[in-house]
Amino acid sequence: MGGRTAVPAAVAAWLGLLAGGATGAAGAWLVAGAALTLAAAVASRGARAAEAPFEARVWLADALATALVLAALFAAAGARGAAHHAALAAARAGVHEEAVVRLSGRVVAPPLRESGEPSALVAVEAATPPLPTGTRLVLRLPPGAVAEWGDRIEALARLDLPRPATNPGGRDARAAADAAAVAATGRAFDAVARRATGVAAWPRATAARWRRALERRFALHLGAGARALVTPLVVGDRTALPTDLASALRAAGLVHLIALSGLHVAWLAGAARAACAAAGGGVGARALAGALAAACYAGLAGPVPSLLRAAATEALAALARLVRRPLDGVQALALSALLLLVAAPGFAVDLGFQLSCAATLGLAALGGPLARALAPPAAWRAGRLRPAGALAAALAAVAAPTLAAQATAWPLLAARFHAVSWTGPLANLAAVPLCGLLLAAAWIGALVDAAAPGLGRPWLAACEPLAAALRAVADAAAGAPLALLPVGSEPGIAWAGGAAAALLAWSASGPRAAQDAARPLPRWRTAARAAGAVLLALSLLLAASARPARPAPGRWWLVALDAGQGDALALAFPGGWWLVDAGPRTPSRDAGESVVLPFLRWAGVRRLEALVLTHDDGDHTGGARAVLRGVAVRRVIAPAPHPGAAGPAASFGARAAARGDTLARAPAVVALWPPRPGADPAWAPLTDNEASLVLLVGEGRGRALLAADADSATERALGVPESVAVLKAGHHGAGSSSGARWLAALRPQRAVISCGRRNAFGHPDPRALARLAAAGAAVHRTDRDGAVWLEFDARGVRVVEWRAARRPHDAPARRAAPAAPPARPPARP
């Protein structure tokens, strides 16, 4: 194990799994064959060269043999990845949405309970209608349902197939399900769990009892604020994490602290080794203690990919110590990744696993060189400068691992989240030590209290100030202007960052033999390090200077985001972006944080010219606070307050708008409703819906009427604007809106309905849909179609197929006629 042969093997397997999932086994074999043919041609040409020495020909033969092994590994991994996706496709083919399924199966991971609505990962054993044996489902269980890892469960459930991303830049539920080998999700109306028995069930049952014992100690002795951080830190259950805390951790670059990975395993394994050393254990005993602690942690928290990677790395390091063979961090990482990818091919596309491997690569390859580079000069370690030197050394010891991990994880963060936390490196200097202390206090307190009830209270009490301090660090870092800086969806940023990470890791791998450490670096290694540094700087420069996506001159965009049961409309003009409403907020989901901000980051938007809040209903204003925290907003606009409908103006410090106000020009944004206070004494709104701010946007034949939650009475008062191409249907398609006579006179070409899937209100109403169809409008629904992207100019409107690419591309240069066929996604200037 002294070499690094596992590194190319792990890379080949990983790439093979990705290729097999994307192109199938045949595609993977084709790529492997082409690569092998190319390698053979190069080796043959070099071997035939008359001047080639014998050593060079031997090296070429070895290289060809290595290429043969790697190509075979790539192809085998491709076949494994293709089989994984084929099995998922077969399982999903048997899932019929809206149908109720009676099933029985085994719980194959610790259920998550903190939110009060338990969820469990179940492997199906029998089902009616039938499902393939082994099909994995995530079921939301009835409140109070008690099921543990390994239990047999019988349930009556309605299943849903995971959907691909429904918003640009949003979460891809299907990709996440593919990574976890989950065929479908669902809600169980009734569930009965039967305890697992027998010798085989003992390890999981024991782990489940320990986990619940820890959770009970935290619930008994910790306040809500401390518990919200301690439970994810120790057992990984983040289902009850408050949305504002999750937002702060994300913006501060600290969310990795509550994602179970190497940090948590390293602490527990280190504590176990220290305890073993205190008891007189030798090197082998300490190694076994660390590996056993890591394995117990994995059993306690369940099969979390990043945690399994860390536990496997710890086990391999222990094995190397036992057999007295050298094993450095990079080799251990590659071996653990290779073993886990073979066992669970879905891990190849799991974001947590990818980030864990990338960050660990940075720690193992770059941490040491970076620490030496940041260390204070030798002159600072003596005399009057000694205190300053000690402080600088301590800061370097904390900063080097953080910077090293972020350098290699940065490309993934840019590609998947389209943003970078510029406050993260500073926040981690304080948060990482606090997190270590909080972990120690929580573990020691819980274990001592479990063994001797009451004695662990001092340790658990210490969790309160530590959790408060960690929360304060997160809030302070997240409160900085644009703490999570949008970088857009330009792929060059991630590619440059990825190339930089690879070159830096390769160049910093260092000499393998101790006697070679004093020798100067080879030229190729120095060149690779310089190229990596230049590419990293280029990637960061591109990110810092990223410009938002904008429509071409004379055009504008309307993007109706899938925000669930609520409205969130993004408007892009040549002069900047507007947002009309920000979606709903519930205790478990904030559409501003989960839908609107990811879209704006994907589009590279760092400032909104206007945030328009049409009325004071939570399904329209719920996400506004998150938006105001996440991006700069030049002005907030709301309807003028009326005695019966105060509106959101006062709560958000908004400028009041009323009928006849022109809010923007080129294109025009005009308020059609409500009337100015006192202008119509006969009109007195009784609800906020009646006083909704209705906007007419655009010019000529390319105009959109945004009706907010206006009902048919308001529609009659609006009159009939000329040449409306698109109607954003009022009140989510409710039966009280979209009146027949008004629609017959308006005759929109397209109608957009923003509503939630299976919402409790029955939106859209079938009668409203029938009236829209009778008026000749093509209906787009966010609950079925996801985000609806429309492009307007003075001559008409067309649909933009945003799923055709990962970022905006040039729209075809053709006339945007009314009801034109779909366009390709628009371009970033």
Protein Blocks (a to p, Z undefined) as FASTA:
>chain_A
ZZmmlmmmmmmmmmmmmmmmmnojklmmmmmmmmmmmmmmmmmmmmmpmklcfklmmmmm
mmmmmmmmmmmmmmmmmmmmmmmmmmmmmmmmmpcghiacddddddfbdcdfknopacdd
dddfbdcddddehiacdddddehiacdehiacddddddddddddfbehiacfklmmmmno
pabdcddfbdcddddedjklmmmmmmmmmmmmmmmmmmmmpcfklmmmmmmmmnopaklg
cfklmmmmmmnopmmmmmccfklmmmmmmmmmmmmmmnopafklmmmmmmmmmmmmmmmn
opafklmmmmmmmmmmmmmmmnopacdfklmmmmmmmmmmmmmmmlmmgmklmmmmmmmm
mmmmmmmmmmmmmpccfklmgcjllmmmmmmmmmmmmmmmmmmmmmmmmmmmmmmnopac
fklmmmmmmmmmmmmmmmmmmmmmmmmmmmmghjlmmmmmmmmmmmmmmmmmmmmmmmpg
hkbacebjafklmmmmmmmmmmmmmmmnopabfklmmpccdfklmmmmmmmmmmmmmmmm
mmmmpccddddehiacdddddebjadddddddfkbccdehjbjadfkbcfklmmmmmmmm
mnopabdfbdcdfbjcfklmmmmmmmmmmpccfbdcdddddfklnbjmlmnopacddehi
afbghiadddfbdcdehklmmbccfbfklmpccddedehjlccddekjacfklmmmnopa
ehifbdcdehhhpakgoifklmmmnopabdcddddehiakopacfklmmmmmmnopacdd
fklnopadddddfkbccdddfklpmbdcddddddddehiacddddddZZ
